Amino acid sequence: MFITSLRVKFSIFFGMAFLFVMALWYQSDKIITEKQNERAKNETMLFIQSILPNYTTGNINAVTLAMKKFGYIRLIAMPRNYKIIDSRNDDMLGVKIFRTKTTIGFSVNYFGDNFIVAKDIESDFWEENRLKVFFFPIMFILGVLYVISFTLLNPLNKLGYAIKEFAKGKYDRDLKTNRKDEIGDLIRAFNFMGEKIFKMLKSRELILRNIGHELKTPLAKMKLILALEKNKTQEFKKLERYVGDMQKISDNMLEFERVNSGNIVITSEEFLSETLIFEALSSFFDEESNISVNFGKNFSISGDLRLLSVALKNLVENGLKYSKDGRVYIESIENRIIVKNKGDRLEHDINYYLEPFCRDSSHSAVSGHGLGLSIVSEILFLHHYRLEYSYENDCHIFSLEF
């Protein structure tokens, strides 16, 4: 997480750029200083060579006139904080050229006589400040770019957070922005997309909710009429099965509305895993022969028995719907209830099917609206339990983790 952060990457990049500019500044200043010292040393050496004949012959007046002409003054001792930039020695004569921050000079030692002179270095504003004039704008531009990059990242971070919330089902997120650039356009496009999806889902939920409520009464009347019929033909039995399927779809719609309303109250009770399995399978009278159950070792579960049985029942219904051999296998082991069925690999990641109304295109001929797994996911989320999925040996394996 730390390495992939754009803030960290920008900080590292600009830090490296800043250090590079500082190193370049230091090296350039060092090279220029060395060239200045070399030039000053050469000029001073030429002056020394011009006065040495007079100095060695004792013509001090000529030496003094030359010193005044070139701006030198004689010193009693070496100045403070001087630095030797060149020195030459032989048996009779020793010459040292030195420099301070503001002066340059030399000392001549001739048979024990020490002659020290110095002059002020002529100041040239451009020569002294050209590096600052060149590098300060570069550092200023780097600083401005650094601030701009972080200014750009702030709305992107907000957008990233909103997208994560969007992925969790919070479709009504609305980001405020006054930006007129591409990032502003991106945020407005996200708001527009979120609004459209939110309205679309609300419309579909409203339609399904109304359909579920409207179907409840006629379905009850149809079941009553079919139940009162004594001489049931094969067609009547088929009709009973179709009415039962419609009842399951209607129940799923109403359960989806109830779970997603936010007003649901979860009862907390203790029961065994086999109790949950029996409760979930209580409505599968006609499919008993297609369901294999291995109760395994019983374990205790805490939660709403009715809601959790709805979740398990939906997994079993899905397994029966989409099973290649028409069979579903239920197993209870180690605080898990596993539901398996044979089938083709899913077209998308499992998270795709946990959203309402999401199904594979190949399942369009199978009755349903893609609400089953969404209801399972929501019920487990309310209980703080997990739904795990895997595909092994041509089998879909759903596991309720308690």
C-alpha positions in Angstrom: 0.0 0.0 0.0 2.8 2.4 0.9 4.8 1.7 -2.3 1.8 2.0 -4.6 0.7 5.4 -3.1 0.9 8.2 -5.7 1.7 10.6 -2.9 4.7 8.6 -1.9 5.8 8.2 -5.5 5.6 11.9 -6.2 7.4 12.7 -2.9 10.2 10.3 -3.8 10.4 11.7 -7.4 10.5 15.3 -6.3 12.9 14.6 -3.5 15.3 12.9 -5.9 15.0 15.8 -8.3 15.6 18.3 -5.5 18.7 16.4 -4.4 20.0 16.2 -8.0 19.6 20.0 -8.4 21.4 20.6 -5.1 24.2 18.3 -6.1 24.5 20.0 -9.5 24.5 23.4 -7.8 27.3 22.3 -5.4 29.4 20.8 -8.2 28.9 23.8 -10.5 29.9 26.2 -7.7 32.9 24.1 -6.9 34.0 24.2 -10.6 33.5 28.0 -10.9 35.4 28.6 -7.6 38.3 26.5 -8.9 38.4 28.5 -12.1 38.2 31.8 -10.3 41.1 30.7 -8.0 43.1 29.5 -11.1 42.6 32.9 -12.8 43.4 34.9 -9.7 46.5 32.7 -9.0 47.8 33.2 -12.6 47.2 37.0 -12.4 48.9 37.2 -8.9 51.8 35.1 -10.1 52.4 37.4 -13.1 52.4 40.4 -10.7 54.9 38.6 -8.4 57.2 37.9 -11.3 57.0 41.6 -12.3 58.1 42.9 -8.9 60.6 40.2 -7.9 63.6 41.8 -9.7 63.1 45.1 -7.8 62.3 43.3 -4.5 65.5 41.1 -4.7 67.7 44.1 -5.5 66.2 46.1 -2.7 64.3 48.7 -4.8 61.4 48.9 -2.5 60.2 52.2 -4.0 59.5 50.5 -7.3 57.8 47.7 -5.6 55.6 50.2 -3.6 54.6 52.0 -6.8 53.7 48.7 -8.5 51.6 47.8 -5.5 49.7 51.1 -5.5 49.1 50.8 -9.2 47.5 47.4 -8.9 45.7 48.1 -5.6 47.8 46.1 -3.2 48.6 47.1 0.4 51.3 45.7 2.6 50.3 43.7 5.7 52.1 43.1 8.9 50.8 39.5 9.2 48.7 37.0 7.3 45.0 37.8 7.4 42.5 35.7 9.3 40.8 32.7 7.7 43.1 32.7 4.7 43.5 29.8 2.4 46.7 28.9 0.5 45.8 28.4 -3.2 49.4 28.0 -4.5 52.9 27.9 -3.1 56.4 27.7 -4.5 59.7 27.3 -2.6 63.4 27.1 -3.5 66.6 27.5 -1.4 66.4 31.4 -1.4 62.8 32.3 -2.2 59.5 31.1 -1.0 56.2 32.4 -2.4 52.7 31.7 -1.1 49.5 32.9 -2.8 46.5 33.1 -0.4 42.9 34.1 -0.5 40.2 35.0 1.9 36.5 35.6 1.2 37.1 39.2 0.1 40.8 39.5 -0.5 43.7 37.9 -2.5 47.4 38.3 -1.8 50.8 36.7 -1.5 53.7 36.5 0.8 57.3 36.5 -0.4 60.1 35.1 1.9 63.5 36.1 0.7 66.4 35.1 2.9 64.2 35.4 6.0 62.6 38.7 5.0 58.8 38.2 4.9 56.9 40.5 2.5 53.1 40.2 2.7 50.6 42.1 0.5 46.9 41.8 -0.4 44.2 43.5 -2.3 40.4 43.4 -2.3 38.8 41.2 -4.9 36.7 43.1 -7.4 33.1 42.2 -6.9 31.0 41.3 -10.0 27.3 40.8 -9.2 26.7 38.5 -12.2 29.7 36.4 -11.5 28.8 36.0 -7.8 25.1 35.3 -8.3 24.7 33.6 -11.7 24.3 30.2 -10.1 21.5 31.5 -7.8 19.9 33.2 -10.8 20.0 29.9 -12.7 19.1 27.4 -9.9 16.6 29.3 -7.8 14.0 29.3 -10.6 14.5 25.6 -11.1 14.0 24.9 -7.4 11.0 27.2 -7.4 9.5 25.4 -10.4 10.0 22.0 -8.7 8.3 23.3 -5.5 5.3 24.6 -7.6 5.0 21.3 -9.5 5.1 19.4 -6.2 2.3 21.5 -4.8 0.3 21.2 -8.0 0.7 17.4 -8.0 -0.6 17.1 -4.5 -3.5 19.5 -5.4 -4.4 17.1 -8.2 -4.1 14.1 -5.9 -6.6 15.4 -3.3 -9.7 15.2 -5.6 -8.4 11.9 -7.0 -8.2 10.4 -3.5 -11.7 11.6 -2.8 -12.8 10.1 -6.1 -11.1 6.8 -5.3 -12.8 6.7 -1.8 -16.2 7.4 -3.5 -15.6 4.6 -6.0 -14.8 2.1 -3.1 -18.0 3.2 -1.4 -19.8 2.9 -4.7 -18.6 -0.7 -5.0 -20.1 -1.4 -1.5 -23.5 -0.4 -2.8 -23.6 3.3 -1.8 -24.8 4.6 -5.2 -26.0 7.9 -3.9 -22.5 9.4 -3.4 -22.2 12.9 -4.8 -18.8 14.6 -5.0 -18.8 18.4 -4.9 -16.3 20.2 -7.3 -15.8 23.6 -8.8 -12.9 22.5 -11.0 -13.1 23.3 -14.7 -10.3 20.9 -15.8 -10.3 17.2 -16.8 -10.4 16.1 -13.2 -13.5 18.2 -12.7 -15.0 16.6 -15.8 -14.1 13.1 -14.4 -15.8 13.9 -11.0 -18.9 15.2 -12.7 -19.0 12.1 -15.0 -18.8 9.9 -11.9 -21.6 11.8 -10.2 -23.7 11.4 -13.4 -23.0 7.7 -13.6 -23.8 7.2 -9.9 -27.0 9.1 -10.2 -28.1 7.1 -13.2 -27.3 3.7 -11.6 -28.9 4.8 -8.3 -32.1 5.7 -10.1 -32.1 2.6 -12.3 -31.6 0.3 -9.2 -34.3 2.1 -7.2 -36.7 1.8 -10.2 -36.0 -1.9 -10.5 -36.4 -2.4 -6.8 -39.6 -0.5 -6.7 -41.0 -2.5 -9.7 -40.0 -5.8 -8.1 -41.3 -4.7 -4.7 -44.7 -3.8 -6.2 -44.8 -7.0 -8.3 -44.0 -9.1 -5.2 -46.8 -7.5 -3.2 -49.3 -7.6 -6.1 -48.6 -11.3 -6.7 -49.1 -12.3 -3.1 -52.9 -12.2 -3.1 -53.6 -13.9 -6.5 -51.0 -16.6 -5.8 -52.7 -17.3 -2.5 -56.1 -17.6 -4.3 -54.6 -19.9 -7.0 -53.0 -22.2 -4.4 -56.3 -22.4 -2.5 -58.2 -23.3 -5.7 -55.6 -25.9 -6.6 -55.6 -27.4 -3.1 -59.4 -27.7 -3.2 -59.4 -29.7 -6.4 -59.8 -33.4 -5.6 -59.3 -35.0 -9.0 -55.9 -33.7 -9.9 -54.8 -34.5 -13.4 -51.2 -34.3 -14.6 -51.8 -30.8 -15.9 -53.1 -29.8 -12.5 -49.9 -31.1 -10.9 -47.8 -29.1 -13.4 -49.8 -26.0 -12.7 -49.2 -26.5 -8.9 -45.5 -26.7 -9.6 -45.6 -23.5 -11.7 -47.6 -21.7 -9.1 -45.0 -22.9 -6.5 -42.2 -21.4 -8.7 -44.0 -18.1 -8.9 -44.5 -18.2 -5.1 -40.7 -18.7 -4.6 -40.0 -15.7 -7.0 -42.5 -13.6 -5.1 -41.0 -14.6 -1.8 -37.5 -13.7 -3.0 -38.7 -10.2 -4.1 -40.3 -9.6 -0.7 -37.3 -10.9 1.2 -35.0 -8.7 -0.9 -37.1 -5.7 -0.1 -37.2 -6.6 3.6 -33.4 -7.2 3.9 -32.5 -4.0 2.0 -35.0 -1.8 3.7 -32.6 -1.0 6.6 -35.5 -1.5 9.1 -35.0 -5.2 9.7 -34.6 -6.4 13.2 -32.4 -9.5 13.7 -33.3 -11.8 16.6 -30.4 -13.5 18.4 -30.9 -17.1 19.3 -28.8 -20.2 19.7 -29.4 -23.3 17.5 -27.6 -26.2 16.0 -26.3 -26.5 12.4 -28.7 -29.4 11.7 -31.6 -27.3 12.9 -30.7 -24.7 10.3 -30.4 -27.3 7.6 -33.8 -28.9 8.5 -35.4 -25.4 8.5 -34.0 -24.5 5.1 -35.0 -27.8 3.5 -38.5 -27.8 5.0 -40.0 -26.5 1.7 -38.2 -28.9 -0.7 -40.8 -31.7 -0.6 -40.7 -32.5 -4.2 -36.8 -32.2 -4.5 -35.9 -34.4 -1.5 -34.5 -37.1 -3.7 -32.2 -34.6 -5.4 -30.6 -33.3 -2.2 -27.9 -35.2 -0.4 -27.1 -34.1 3.2 -24.1 -35.0 5.4 -24.8 -33.5 8.8 -21.2 -34.2 10.0 -20.5 -32.8 13.4 -23.1 -30.5 14.9 -22.0 -27.0 15.9 -23.7 -24.1 17.5 -24.9 -21.0 15.6 -26.0 -17.7 16.9 -28.4 -15.5 14.9 -31.8 -15.2 13.3 -32.9 -18.8 12.4 -35.5 -17.6 9.9 -33.2 -15.3 8.0 -30.2 -17.7 8.0 -32.6 -20.5 6.8 -33.6 -18.2 3.9 -30.0 -17.7 3.0 -29.3 -21.5 3.0 -32.5 -22.2 1.1 -31.6 -19.7 -1.6 -28.2 -21.5 -2.1 -30.0 -24.8 -2.4 -32.5 -23.4 -4.9 -29.7 -22.0 -7.0 -27.9 -25.3 -6.9 -31.0 -27.2 -8.0 -31.7 -24.6 -10.8 -28.2 -24.6 -12.3 -27.0 -28.1 -11.5 -26.0 -30.2 -14.5 -27.1 -33.4 -12.9 -30.0 -31.9 -11.0 -28.4 -32.7 -7.6 -27.2 -30.6 -4.7 -24.9 -31.8 -1.9 -25.0 -30.2 1.6 -22.3 -30.9 4.1 -21.8 -29.5 7.6 -18.1 -29.4 8.9 -16.0 -27.2 11.1 -18.4 -24.3 11.6 -19.2 -24.3 7.9 -22.2 -25.4 5.9 -21.2 -26.2 2.3 -23.5 -26.4 -0.7 -22.2 -28.0 -3.8 -23.5 -28.7 -7.3 -22.1 -29.6 -10.7 -22.0 -26.9 -13.4 -20.1 -24.8 -15.9 -17.6 -22.2 -14.7 -19.1 -18.8 -14.0 -18.6 -16.1 -16.6 -17.6 -13.4 -14.0 -16.1 -13.2 -10.6 -18.4 -14.2 -7.7 -18.7 -10.6 -6.5 -20.6 -9.8 -9.7 -23.4 -12.2 -8.7 -23.7 -10.8 -5.2 -25.2 -7.7 -6.7 -29.0 -7.7 -7.3 -30.2 -8.7 -10.8 -26.9 -10.0 -12.0 -26.9 -13.3 -13.9 -24.9 -15.1 -16.6 -26.2 -14.6 -20.1 -26.3 -18.4 -20.5 -28.9 -18.6 -17.7 -31.5 -16.5 -19.4 -33.7 -19.5 -20.0 -33.8 -20.4 -16.3 -36.5 -18.7 -14.1 -35.3 -16.1 -11.7 -34.2 -12.5 -11.4 -30.7 -12.7 -9.9 -31.8 -11.9 -6.4 -30.9 -15.2 -4.6 -27.2 -14.6 -4.0 -27.7 -11.0 -3.3 -30.1 -11.9 -0.5 -27.7 -14.5 0.9 -24.9 -11.9 0.9 -26.9 -9.3 2.7 -28.2 -11.7 5.3 -24.7 -13.0 6.1 -23.4 -9.4 6.2 -26.1 -8.4 8.7 -24.9 -11.4 10.9 -21.2 -10.6 10.3 -20.8 -14.1 8.7 -19.1 -14.8 5.4 -19.9 -16.4 2.1 -17.0 -18.2 0.5 -17.0 -19.5 -3.1 -14.7 -21.8 -5.1 -14.9 -23.9 -8.3 -13.2 -27.3 -8.1 -13.6 -30.5 -10.2 -16.5 -29.0 -12.2 -18.4 -28.2 -9.0 -19.6 -24.9 -7.6 -18.8 -24.8 -3.9 -20.6 -22.3 -1.7 -19.6 -22.2 2.0 -21.5 -20.4 4.8 -18.7 -19.5 7.3 -20.0 -19.1 10.9 
